[in-house]
Amino acid sequence: MADLKLTDVEKTYGGTVNVLNNINLDIEKGELIVFVGPSGCGKSTLLRMIAGLEKITGGTLEIDGTVVNDVPPAQRGIAMVFQSYALYPHMTVRDNMTFALKLAKKSQSEIDEAVARAARILQLEPYLDRLPKALSGGQRQRVAIGRSIVRDPKVYLFDEPLSNLDAALRVATRIEIAQLKESMPDSTMIYVTHDQVEAMTLATRIVVLANKGIAQVGSPLELYERPENEFVAQFIGSPSMNLLPGEIVETGAQTKVKMKSGSVITSAVPTQDSDMGLQVNVGVRPEDMVETDGDAVFEGKVDFTEALGEVTILYFEAPEGEQAVLAKMPGIHKDLRGKSVKVTAAPEKVQIFSNGQSLYYR
Protein backbone atom coordinates (compact mmCIF):
# COMPACT_ATOMS: atom_id res chain seq x y z
CA MET A 1 0.00 0.00 0.00
CA ALA A 2 1.03 3.62 -0.41
CA ASP A 3 1.76 7.00 1.11
CA LEU A 4 0.37 10.04 -0.71
CA LYS A 5 1.61 13.62 -0.56
CA LEU A 6 -0.15 16.64 -2.06
CA THR A 7 1.94 19.81 -2.20
CA ASP A 8 0.40 23.18 -3.18
CA VAL A 9 -2.11 21.38 -5.41
CA GLU A 10 -4.44 23.63 -7.41
CA LYS A 11 -7.30 23.14 -9.84
CA THR A 12 -8.41 25.81 -12.31
CA TYR A 13 -10.88 25.44 -15.14
CA GLY A 14 -10.44 27.43 -18.32
CA GLY A 15 -7.51 29.30 -16.83
CA THR A 16 -9.82 31.57 -14.83
CA VAL A 17 -12.14 29.55 -12.56
CA ASN A 18 -10.14 28.43 -9.52
CA VAL A 19 -11.89 25.72 -7.47
CA LEU A 20 -9.03 24.39 -5.31
CA ASN A 21 -5.99 26.23 -4.05
CA ASN A 22 -2.95 25.44 -1.86
CA ILE A 23 -3.97 21.89 -0.97
CA ASN A 24 -1.22 20.47 1.25
CA LEU A 25 -1.85 17.04 2.70
CA ASP A 26 0.18 14.00 3.76
CA ILE A 27 -1.65 10.66 3.81
CA GLU A 28 0.15 7.76 5.45
CA LYS A 29 -0.07 4.12 4.48
CA GLY A 30 -2.98 2.40 6.22
CA GLU A 31 -5.07 5.53 6.82
CA LEU A 32 -8.71 5.94 5.88
CA ILE A 33 -8.99 9.62 5.00
CA VAL A 34 -12.45 11.15 4.52
CA PHE A 35 -13.03 14.32 2.50
CA VAL A 36 -16.10 16.28 3.63
CA GLY A 37 -17.44 19.72 2.90
CA PRO A 38 -20.43 21.58 1.49
CA SER A 39 -21.65 20.99 -2.05
CA GLY A 40 -19.29 22.54 -4.58
CA CYS A 41 -16.29 22.66 -2.24
CA GLY A 42 -14.20 20.46 -4.56
CA LYS A 43 -14.01 17.19 -2.62
CA SER A 44 -14.92 14.97 -5.59
CA THR A 45 -12.69 17.07 -7.86
CA LEU A 46 -9.76 16.49 -5.50
CA LEU A 47 -10.45 12.75 -5.47
CA ARG A 48 -10.57 12.66 -9.28
CA MET A 49 -7.27 14.55 -9.42
CA ILE A 50 -5.69 11.86 -7.24
CA ALA A 51 -7.18 9.21 -9.54
CA GLY A 52 -5.85 10.99 -12.63
CA LEU A 53 -9.31 11.65 -14.04
CA GLU A 54 -8.81 15.42 -13.63
CA LYS A 55 -5.59 17.19 -14.56
CA ILE A 56 -3.70 18.91 -11.75
CA THR A 57 -3.31 22.59 -12.65
CA GLY A 58 -0.58 23.38 -10.14
CA GLY A 59 1.47 21.68 -7.44
CA THR A 60 2.49 18.03 -7.17
CA LEU A 61 0.94 14.70 -6.23
CA GLU A 62 3.32 12.00 -5.03
CA ILE A 63 2.53 8.32 -4.48
CA ASP A 64 5.26 6.49 -2.56
CA GLY A 65 7.66 9.34 -3.27
CA THR A 66 7.09 9.41 -7.04
CA VAL A 67 5.45 12.44 -8.68
CA VAL A 68 2.48 11.15 -10.68
CA ASN A 69 0.98 14.38 -12.08
CA ASP A 70 1.35 13.15 -15.66
CA VAL A 71 1.02 9.40 -15.02
CA PRO A 72 -2.11 7.88 -16.65
CA PRO A 73 -4.83 6.64 -14.26
CA ALA A 74 -4.28 2.98 -15.13
CA GLN A 75 -0.61 3.22 -14.09
CA ARG A 76 -1.10 4.92 -10.71
CA GLY A 77 -2.00 1.74 -8.82
CA ILE A 78 -5.36 3.19 -7.82
CA ALA A 79 -8.84 1.63 -7.79
CA MET A 80 -11.97 3.77 -7.62
CA VAL A 81 -15.47 2.93 -6.38
CA PHE A 82 -18.02 5.32 -7.84
CA GLN A 83 -21.38 6.58 -6.62
CA SER A 84 -23.07 4.45 -9.29
CA TYR A 85 -22.20 0.75 -9.21
CA ALA A 86 -21.20 0.71 -12.93
CA LEU A 87 -21.57 -3.07 -13.16
CA TYR A 88 -21.91 -4.86 -16.47
CA PRO A 89 -25.55 -6.06 -16.37
CA HIS A 90 -24.98 -9.08 -18.67
CA MET A 91 -22.07 -10.40 -16.60
CA THR A 92 -22.23 -12.44 -13.42
CA VAL A 93 -20.70 -11.16 -10.19
CA ARG A 94 -17.66 -13.34 -10.85
CA ASP A 95 -17.23 -12.00 -14.39
CA ASN A 96 -17.63 -8.39 -13.23
CA MET A 97 -14.88 -8.92 -10.68
CA THR A 98 -12.52 -10.70 -13.06
CA PHE A 99 -12.95 -8.45 -16.10
CA ALA A 100 -10.06 -6.09 -15.34
CA LEU A 101 -7.77 -8.98 -14.40
CA LYS A 102 -8.44 -10.70 -17.71
CA LEU A 103 -7.65 -7.49 -19.57
CA ALA A 104 -4.38 -7.36 -17.63
CA LYS A 105 -3.70 -10.94 -18.84
CA LYS A 106 -3.40 -12.39 -15.35
CA SER A 107 -3.17 -16.16 -15.09
CA GLN A 108 -6.31 -18.13 -14.25
CA SER A 109 -4.84 -19.21 -10.93
CA GLU A 110 -4.13 -15.57 -9.98
CA ILE A 111 -7.65 -14.56 -11.00
CA ASP A 112 -9.28 -17.39 -9.04
CA GLU A 113 -7.22 -16.58 -5.93
CA ALA A 114 -8.02 -12.85 -6.11
CA VAL A 115 -11.76 -13.43 -6.60
CA ALA A 116 -11.92 -15.99 -3.79
CA ARG A 117 -10.18 -13.59 -1.42
CA ALA A 118 -12.41 -10.62 -2.30
CA ALA A 119 -15.58 -12.73 -2.15
CA ARG A 120 -14.60 -14.02 1.28
CA ILE A 121 -13.86 -10.55 2.64
CA LEU A 122 -17.12 -9.10 1.27
CA GLN A 123 -19.26 -12.20 1.94
CA LEU A 124 -20.14 -12.50 -1.75
CA GLU A 125 -19.40 -16.22 -2.13
CA PRO A 126 -23.10 -17.24 -2.47
CA TYR A 127 -23.66 -14.64 -5.21
CA LEU A 128 -20.75 -15.19 -7.59
CA ASP A 129 -22.90 -16.74 -10.30
CA ARG A 130 -25.75 -14.21 -10.10
CA LEU A 131 -26.38 -11.30 -12.43
CA PRO A 132 -26.44 -7.77 -10.91
CA LYS A 133 -30.23 -7.54 -11.39
CA ALA A 134 -30.62 -10.40 -8.90
CA LEU A 135 -28.77 -8.48 -6.15
CA SER A 136 -29.85 -5.82 -3.66
CA GLY A 137 -28.36 -2.33 -3.79
CA GLY A 138 -26.00 -3.11 -0.94
CA GLN A 139 -24.83 -6.32 -2.60
CA ARG A 140 -24.19 -4.49 -5.88
CA GLN A 141 -22.07 -1.94 -4.05
CA ARG A 142 -20.09 -4.76 -2.48
CA VAL A 143 -19.46 -6.19 -5.95
CA ALA A 144 -18.18 -2.77 -7.06
CA ILE A 145 -15.84 -2.75 -4.05
CA GLY A 146 -14.81 -6.33 -4.80
CA ARG A 147 -13.89 -5.33 -8.33
CA SER A 148 -11.39 -2.92 -6.75
CA ILE A 149 -10.04 -5.40 -4.21
CA VAL A 150 -9.12 -8.03 -6.80
CA ARG A 151 -6.77 -5.53 -8.46
CA ASP A 152 -4.80 -5.19 -5.19
CA PRO A 153 -4.26 -1.44 -5.72
CA LYS A 154 -1.97 0.85 -3.77
CA VAL A 155 -4.85 3.21 -2.93
CA TYR A 156 -8.63 2.77 -2.80
CA LEU A 157 -10.78 5.78 -3.71
CA PHE A 158 -14.47 5.92 -2.75
CA ASP A 159 -16.65 8.65 -4.29
CA GLU A 160 -19.84 8.84 -2.19
CA PRO A 161 -20.40 5.07 -2.55
CA LEU A 162 -23.46 4.92 -0.27
CA SER A 163 -25.45 7.89 -1.50
CA ASN A 164 -27.69 5.76 -3.76
CA LEU A 165 -28.72 3.43 -0.93
CA ASP A 166 -31.69 3.82 1.39
CA ALA A 167 -31.14 4.61 5.07
CA ALA A 168 -31.07 1.02 6.34
CA LEU A 169 -28.73 -0.16 3.58
CA ARG A 170 -26.44 2.82 4.16
CA VAL A 171 -25.98 1.80 7.78
CA ALA A 172 -25.37 -1.85 6.91
CA THR A 173 -22.94 -1.06 4.07
CA ARG A 174 -21.12 1.53 6.18
CA ILE A 175 -20.47 -1.15 8.78
CA GLU A 176 -19.26 -3.48 6.03
CA ILE A 177 -16.79 -0.86 4.78
CA ALA A 178 -15.50 -0.37 8.33
CA GLN A 179 -15.06 -4.13 8.70
CA LEU A 180 -13.39 -4.25 5.28
CA LYS A 181 -10.83 -1.68 6.47
CA GLU A 182 -10.18 -3.72 9.63
CA SER A 183 -9.58 -6.82 7.51
CA MET A 184 -7.12 -4.85 5.35
CA PRO A 185 -5.23 -2.75 7.95
CA ASP A 186 -2.39 -1.78 5.58
CA SER A 187 -4.72 -0.53 2.83
CA THR A 188 -4.79 3.19 2.13
CA MET A 189 -8.28 4.53 1.49
CA ILE A 190 -9.65 7.96 0.58
CA TYR A 191 -13.38 8.39 0.94
CA VAL A 192 -15.58 11.30 -0.20
CA THR A 193 -18.94 11.86 1.48
CA HIS A 194 -21.38 14.59 2.46
CA ASP A 195 -22.65 12.42 5.33
CA GLN A 196 -21.13 13.39 8.69
CA VAL A 197 -22.01 10.04 10.26
CA GLU A 198 -19.99 8.23 7.61
CA ALA A 199 -17.08 10.60 8.16
CA MET A 200 -17.14 10.36 11.96
CA THR A 201 -17.46 6.57 12.08
CA LEU A 202 -15.11 5.55 9.26
CA ALA A 203 -12.26 8.04 9.22
CA THR A 204 -8.79 7.81 10.66
CA ARG A 205 -8.65 11.52 9.87
CA ILE A 206 -11.16 13.90 8.32
CA VAL A 207 -10.24 16.61 5.81
CA VAL A 208 -12.80 19.44 5.85
CA LEU A 209 -12.78 21.39 2.59
CA ALA A 210 -14.16 24.93 2.28
CA ASN A 211 -13.41 28.17 0.43
CA LYS A 212 -11.20 26.44 -2.16
CA GLY A 213 -8.91 24.95 0.49
CA ILE A 214 -8.60 22.87 3.63
CA ALA A 215 -10.39 24.26 6.69
CA GLN A 216 -9.02 21.64 9.10
CA VAL A 217 -7.50 18.17 9.18
CA GLY A 218 -7.77 15.93 12.23
CA SER A 219 -9.27 12.87 13.83
CA PRO A 220 -13.08 12.83 14.08
CA LEU A 221 -13.00 13.67 17.79
CA GLU A 222 -10.45 16.47 17.30
CA LEU A 223 -12.75 18.16 14.82
CA TYR A 224 -15.77 17.62 17.04
CA GLU A 225 -14.21 18.67 20.34
CA ARG A 226 -11.67 21.29 19.16
CA PRO A 227 -12.66 22.87 15.83
CA GLU A 228 -10.08 25.36 14.57
CA ASN A 229 -12.63 27.78 13.20
CA GLU A 230 -16.32 28.63 13.18
CA PHE A 231 -16.89 26.92 9.84
CA VAL A 232 -15.72 23.54 11.12
CA ALA A 233 -17.53 24.13 14.42
CA GLN A 234 -20.82 24.49 12.61
CA PHE A 235 -20.19 22.00 9.82
CA ILE A 236 -19.25 19.07 12.06
CA GLY A 237 -22.03 17.92 14.37
CA SER A 238 -25.79 17.77 14.04
CA PRO A 239 -27.43 20.02 15.07
CA SER A 240 -24.55 22.43 14.48
CA MET A 241 -22.72 24.29 17.23
CA ASN A 242 -24.38 27.37 18.74
CA LEU A 243 -22.39 30.60 18.42
CA LEU A 244 -23.29 33.33 20.90
CA PRO A 245 -21.72 36.81 21.21
CA GLY A 246 -19.88 37.80 24.38
CA GLU A 247 -16.97 39.77 25.84
CA ILE A 248 -13.92 38.44 27.65
CA VAL A 249 -13.88 39.85 31.18
CA GLU A 250 -11.23 37.65 32.81
CA THR A 251 -8.17 35.97 31.28
CA GLY A 252 -5.80 33.22 32.34
CA ALA A 253 -5.77 29.42 32.39
CA GLN A 254 -9.53 29.66 32.31
CA THR A 255 -11.43 32.47 30.66
CA LYS A 256 -14.57 34.24 31.78
CA VAL A 257 -16.92 35.65 29.16
CA LYS A 258 -19.80 38.04 29.81
CA MET A 259 -22.82 37.13 27.74
CA LYS A 260 -25.47 39.53 26.39
CA SER A 261 -27.80 38.60 29.27
CA GLY A 262 -25.18 39.76 31.78
CA SER A 263 -24.30 36.23 32.85
CA VAL A 264 -20.62 35.40 33.18
CA ILE A 265 -19.63 31.90 32.05
CA THR A 266 -16.32 30.05 32.24
CA SER A 267 -14.37 28.41 29.41
CA ALA A 268 -11.39 26.09 29.74
CA VAL A 269 -9.77 27.85 26.74
CA PRO A 270 -6.75 29.79 28.06
CA THR A 271 -6.32 33.45 27.11
CA GLN A 272 -3.75 36.24 27.51
CA ASP A 273 -3.93 39.61 29.28
CA SER A 274 -4.19 41.31 25.89
CA ASP A 275 -7.48 39.47 25.27
CA MET A 276 -9.27 41.43 28.00
CA GLY A 277 -12.38 43.10 26.54
CA LEU A 278 -12.18 41.15 23.29
CA GLN A 279 -15.50 40.68 21.51
CA VAL A 280 -15.86 36.96 20.82
CA ASN A 281 -18.28 34.23 19.88
CA VAL A 282 -18.86 31.54 22.46
CA GLY A 283 -19.38 28.11 20.90
CA VAL A 284 -21.42 25.41 22.64
CA ARG A 285 -22.79 22.24 21.07
CA PRO A 286 -26.54 21.67 21.61
CA GLU A 287 -25.87 18.30 23.28
CA ASP A 288 -23.62 19.99 25.86
CA MET A 289 -26.36 22.38 27.03
CA VAL A 290 -27.89 21.74 30.49
CA GLU A 291 -30.55 23.62 32.41
CA THR A 292 -29.34 25.93 35.18
CA ASP A 293 -30.62 28.33 37.81
CA GLY A 294 -27.36 30.30 37.83
CA ASP A 295 -25.29 32.06 35.19
CA ALA A 296 -26.33 30.92 31.73
CA VAL A 297 -24.77 30.75 28.30
CA PHE A 298 -28.23 31.57 26.99
CA GLU A 299 -31.69 32.31 28.32
CA GLY A 300 -34.79 32.43 26.17
CA LYS A 301 -38.24 31.17 25.39
CA VAL A 302 -38.55 27.69 23.92
CA ASP A 303 -40.35 28.18 20.61
CA PHE A 304 -40.54 24.55 19.53
CA THR A 305 -39.52 21.09 20.69
CA GLU A 306 -38.67 17.88 18.84
CA ALA A 307 -39.18 14.84 21.05
CA LEU A 308 -37.06 12.05 19.54
CA GLY A 309 -37.49 9.60 22.41
CA GLU A 310 -33.96 9.37 23.78
CA VAL A 311 -33.48 13.14 23.43
CA THR A 312 -35.49 16.33 22.99
CA ILE A 313 -34.24 19.20 20.84
CA LEU A 314 -35.27 22.63 22.13
CA TYR A 315 -35.53 25.45 19.61
CA PHE A 316 -35.31 28.85 21.29
CA GLU A 317 -36.78 32.01 19.83
CA ALA A 318 -34.03 33.64 17.79
CA PRO A 319 -33.08 37.18 18.84
CA GLU A 320 -33.53 39.59 15.95
CA GLY A 321 -30.65 39.36 13.51
CA GLU A 322 -29.09 36.35 15.25
CA GLN A 323 -29.13 32.62 14.55
CA ALA A 324 -31.50 30.35 16.45
CA VAL A 325 -30.15 28.61 19.56
CA LEU A 326 -30.71 24.88 20.04
CA ALA A 327 -30.29 22.61 23.04
CA LYS A 328 -30.33 18.82 22.89
CA MET A 329 -31.35 17.29 26.21
CA PRO A 330 -31.70 13.64 27.26
CA GLY A 331 -35.25 12.39 27.74
CA ILE A 332 -38.59 13.95 26.85
CA HIS A 333 -39.20 17.63 27.64
CA LYS A 334 -42.35 18.59 25.74
CA ASP A 335 -43.48 20.54 28.78
CA LEU A 336 -40.75 23.16 28.17
CA ARG A 337 -42.39 24.50 25.02
CA GLY A 338 -43.43 28.11 25.51
CA LYS A 339 -41.41 28.48 28.71
CA SER A 340 -38.30 30.55 29.43
CA VAL A 341 -35.30 28.31 30.02
CA LYS A 342 -31.71 29.06 31.08
CA VAL A 343 -28.98 26.78 29.75
CA THR A 344 -25.26 26.55 30.41
CA ALA A 345 -22.34 24.18 29.71
CA ALA A 346 -19.29 22.81 31.51
CA PRO A 347 -16.12 24.95 31.01
CA GLU A 348 -14.39 22.25 28.92
CA LYS A 349 -17.36 22.29 26.51
CA VAL A 350 -17.25 26.06 25.92
CA GLN A 351 -15.26 27.15 22.85
CA ILE A 352 -14.15 30.73 22.14
CA PHE A 353 -13.75 32.19 18.64
CA SER A 354 -12.38 35.55 17.57
CA ASN A 355 -12.62 36.69 13.94
CA GLY A 356 -13.82 33.18 13.09
CA GLN A 357 -10.77 31.41 14.55
CA SER A 358 -10.54 29.39 17.76
CA LEU A 359 -8.44 31.01 20.50
CA TYR A 360 -7.43 27.49 21.62
CA TYR A 361 -5.06 27.05 18.67
CA ARG A 362 -3.13 30.32 18.92
Rosetta blueprint (number, residue, H / E / L):
1 M L
2 A L
3 D L
4 L E
5 K E
6 L E
7 T E
8 D E
9 V E
10 E E
11 K E
12 T E
13 Y E
14 G L
15 G L
16 T L
17 V E
18 N E
19 V E
20 L E
21 N E
22 N E
23 I E
24 N E
25 L E
26 D E
27 I E
28 E L
29 K L
30 G L
31 E L
32 L E
33 I E
34 V E
35 F E
36 V E
37 G L
38 P L
39 S L
40 G L
41 C L
42 G L
43 K H
44 S H
45 T H
46 L H
47 L H
48 R H
49 M H
50 I H
51 A H
52 G L
53 L L
54 E L
55 K L
56 I L
57 T L
58 G E
59 G E
60 T E
61 L E
62 E E
63 I E
64 D L
65 G L
66 T E
67 V E
68 V L
69 N L
70 D L
71 V L
72 P L
73 P H
74 A H
75 Q H
76 R L
77 G L
78 I E
79 A E
80 M E
81 V E
82 F L
83 Q L
84 S L
85 Y L
86 A L
87 L L
88 Y L
89 P L
90 H L
91 M L
92 T L
93 V H
94 R H
95 D H
96 N H
97 M H
98 T H
99 F H
100 A H
101 L H
102 K H
103 L H
104 A L
105 K L
106 K L
107 S L
108 Q H
109 S H
110 E H
111 I H
112 D H
113 E H
114 A H
115 V H
116 A H
117 R H
118 A H
119 A H
120 R H
121 I H
122 L H
123 Q L
124 L L
125 E H
126 P H
127 Y H
128 L L
129 D L
130 R L
131 L L
132 P H
133 K H
134 A H
135 L L
136 S L
137 G H
138 G H
139 Q H
140 R H
141 Q H
142 R H
143 V H
144 A H
145 I H
146 G H
147 R H
148 S H
149 I H
150 V L
151 R L
152 D L
153 P L
154 K L
155 V E
156 Y E
157 L E
158 F E
159 D E
160 E L
161 P L
162 L L
163 S L
164 N L
165 L L
166 D L
167 A H
168 A H
169 L H
170 R H
171 V H
172 A H
173 T H
174 R H
175 I H
176 E H
177 I H
178 A H
179 Q H
180 L H
181 K H
182 E H
183 S H
184 M L
185 P L
186 D L
187 S L
188 T E
189 M E
190 I E
191 Y E
192 V E
193 T L
194 H L
195 D L
196 Q H
197 V H
198 E H
199 A H
200 M H
201 T H
202 L H
203 A L
204 T L
205 R E
206 I E
207 V E
208 V E
209 L E
210 A E
211 N L
212 K L
213 G E
214 I E
215 A E
216 Q E
217 V E
218 G E
219 S L
220 P H
221 L H
222 E H
223 L H
224 Y H
225 E H
226 R L
227 P L
228 E L
229 N E
230 E H
231 F H
232 V H
233 A H
234 Q H
235 F H
236 I L
237 G L
238 S L
239 P L
240 S L
241 M L
242 N E
243 L E
244 L E
245 P E
246 G E
247 E E
248 I E
249 V E
250 E E
251 T L
252 G L
253 A L
254 Q L
255 T E
256 K E
257 V E
258 K E
259 M E
260 K L
261 S L
262 G L
263 S L
264 V E
265 I E
266 T E
267 S E
268 A L
269 V L
270 P L
271 T L
272 Q L
273 D H
274 S H
275 D H
276 M L
277 G L
278 L L
279 Q E
280 V E
281 N E
282 V E
283 G E
284 V E
285 R L
286 P H
287 E H
288 D H
289 M L
290 V E
291 E E
292 T L
293 D L
294 G L
295 D L
296 A L
297 V L
298 F E
299 E E
300 G E
301 K E
302 V E
303 D E
304 F E
305 T E
306 E E
307 A E
308 L L
309 G L
310 E L
311 V E
312 T E
313 I E
314 L E
315 Y E
316 F E
317 E L
318 A L
319 P L
320 E L
321 G L
322 E L
323 Q L
324 A L
325 V L
326 L E
327 A E
328 K E
329 M E
330 P E
331 G L
332 I L
333 H L
334 K H
335 D H
336 L H
337 R L
338 G L
339 K L
340 S E
341 V E
342 K E
343 V E
344 T E
345 A L
346 A L
347 P H
348 E H
349 K H
350 V L
351 Q E
352 I E
353 F E
354 S E
355 N L
356 G L
357 Q E
358 S E
359 L H
360 Y H
361 Y H
362 R L
